[in-house]
Amino acid sequence: MDKRSSEVEIERLKRFILDRDQLEVRTERLSSLVSGLDEKNLDLEARIFKALADVNRLKILKLLKEGELCACEITVALSNSQSTVSHHLSMLKNAGLIKERKEGKWSYFRLSEGAVIEILNQAKLLTEK
């Protein structure tokens, strides 16, 4: 936070925190937390979560957990049109979740990192009761 916005934020916090010492400590901590937010990384992380926020894209990732598949296999597995699957694959690729390999006219896809499997495993843990 710059000096001016810091003063404004302190005034806003005064309404919630009456103890002056507490206010100073909490303001410093908050300022440190805010300055640690990296907008570029947040945008990249948001792109990943947006890509994960679709049932068809999750299905694709789960299929690719078992290994590389060509786009035609994914199209058949999802029972969707080629253009719809292509759109989903593009979003996953742009988010860095999958990689593409071309072989002649065929496109093959695989998970980009083991971390993608870990994300899926963590999501499964969160959904278990």
C-alpha positions as CSV (number, residue, x, y, z in Angstrom):
1,M,0.0,0.0,0.0
2,D,1.2,3.5,-0.7
3,K,1.3,6.1,2.1
4,R,-2.1,7.7,1.1
5,S,-4.0,4.5,0.7
6,S,-2.5,3.2,3.9
7,E,-3.9,6.2,5.8
8,V,-7.3,5.6,4.3
9,E,-7.2,1.9,5.2
10,I,-6.2,2.8,8.7
11,E,-9.2,5.0,9.1
12,R,-11.4,2.3,7.7
13,L,-10.0,-0.2,10.2
14,K,-10.4,2.2,13.1
15,R,-14.2,1.5,12.9
16,F,-13.6,-2.1,13.6
17,I,-10.5,-2.2,15.9
18,L,-10.7,0.2,18.8
19,D,-7.4,-0.7,20.5
20,R,-4.7,1.6,19.0
21,D,-1.9,-1.0,19.5
22,Q,-4.0,-3.7,18.0
23,L,-4.9,-1.4,15.1
24,E,-1.2,-0.7,14.3
25,V,-0.2,-4.4,14.5
26,R,-3.2,-5.5,12.3
27,T,-2.6,-2.7,9.8
28,E,1.0,-3.7,9.4
29,R,0.1,-7.3,8.9
30,L,-2.7,-6.4,6.4
31,S,-0.4,-4.2,4.5
32,S,2.2,-6.9,4.3
33,L,-0.4,-9.5,3.1
34,V,-1.7,-7.1,0.4
35,S,1.7,-6.2,-0.8
36,G,2.5,-10.0,-1.2
37,L,-0.4,-10.5,-3.6
38,D,1.0,-10.9,-7.1
39,E,-1.7,-9.8,-9.6
40,K,0.0,-11.6,-12.6
41,N,0.1,-14.9,-10.7
42,L,-3.4,-14.4,-9.4
43,D,-4.6,-14.0,-13.0
44,L,-2.8,-17.2,-14.0
45,E,-4.3,-19.1,-11.1
46,A,-7.8,-17.8,-11.9
47,R,-7.3,-19.1,-15.4
48,I,-6.6,-22.6,-14.0
49,F,-9.7,-22.5,-11.8
50,K,-11.9,-21.3,-14.6
51,A,-10.6,-24.1,-16.8
52,L,-11.5,-26.6,-14.0
53,A,-15.0,-25.1,-13.5
54,D,-16.6,-27.2,-16.2
55,V,-17.8,-30.8,-16.1
56,N,-16.6,-31.7,-19.6
57,R,-13.1,-30.3,-18.9
58,L,-12.9,-32.3,-15.7
59,K,-13.9,-35.4,-17.6
60,I,-11.1,-34.7,-20.1
61,L,-8.6,-34.4,-17.3
62,K,-9.8,-37.6,-15.6
63,L,-9.5,-39.4,-19.0
64,L,-6.0,-38.1,-19.5
65,K,-5.0,-39.3,-16.0
66,E,-4.8,-42.7,-17.6
67,G,-2.5,-41.6,-20.4
68,E,-2.3,-39.8,-23.7
69,L,-5.4,-39.7,-25.9
70,C,-6.0,-38.3,-29.4
71,A,-8.6,-35.6,-29.8
72,C,-10.9,-38.1,-31.7
73,E,-10.9,-40.5,-28.7
74,I,-11.8,-37.7,-26.4
75,T,-14.6,-36.6,-28.7
76,V,-16.1,-40.1,-28.7
77,A,-15.6,-40.5,-25.0
78,L,-17.5,-37.3,-24.2
79,S,-20.2,-37.8,-26.9
80,N,-19.7,-34.2,-27.9
81,S,-19.0,-32.5,-31.2
82,Q,-15.5,-32.0,-32.4
83,S,-15.8,-28.3,-32.1
84,T,-17.0,-28.4,-28.5
85,V,-14.2,-30.8,-27.5
86,S,-11.7,-28.6,-29.3
87,H,-12.9,-25.6,-27.4
88,H,-12.5,-27.5,-24.1
89,L,-9.0,-28.8,-25.0
90,S,-8.0,-25.2,-26.0
91,M,-9.1,-23.9,-22.6
92,L,-7.2,-26.6,-20.7
93,K,-4.1,-26.1,-22.9
94,N,-4.2,-22.3,-22.3
95,A,-4.5,-22.8,-18.6
96,G,-1.3,-25.0,-18.8
97,L,-3.2,-28.1,-17.6
98,I,-2.6,-30.2,-20.7
99,K,0.0,-30.5,-23.5
100,E,-0.5,-31.2,-27.1
101,R,1.6,-33.3,-29.4
102,K,1.0,-33.4,-33.2
103,E,1.6,-36.4,-35.3
104,G,0.7,-35.8,-38.9
105,K,-3.0,-34.7,-38.9
106,W,-3.6,-36.1,-35.4
107,S,-3.4,-34.2,-32.1
108,Y,-2.6,-36.1,-28.9
109,F,-3.1,-34.7,-25.5
110,R,-1.7,-35.5,-22.1
111,L,-1.6,-33.9,-18.6
112,S,1.1,-31.3,-18.4
113,E,2.3,-32.1,-14.8
114,G,1.8,-34.5,-12.0
115,A,0.4,-31.5,-10.1
116,V,-2.8,-31.8,-12.2
117,I,-3.4,-35.3,-10.8
118,E,-2.8,-33.9,-7.3
119,I,-5.4,-31.1,-7.9
120,L,-7.9,-33.8,-9.0
121,N,-7.1,-35.9,-6.0
122,Q,-7.5,-33.0,-3.6
123,A,-10.9,-32.1,-5.2
124,K,-12.0,-35.7,-4.7
125,L,-11.0,-35.5,-1.0
126,L,-13.0,-32.3,-0.5
127,T,-16.1,-33.9,-2.0
128,E,-15.9,-37.0,0.2
129,K,-18.2,-36.9,3.2
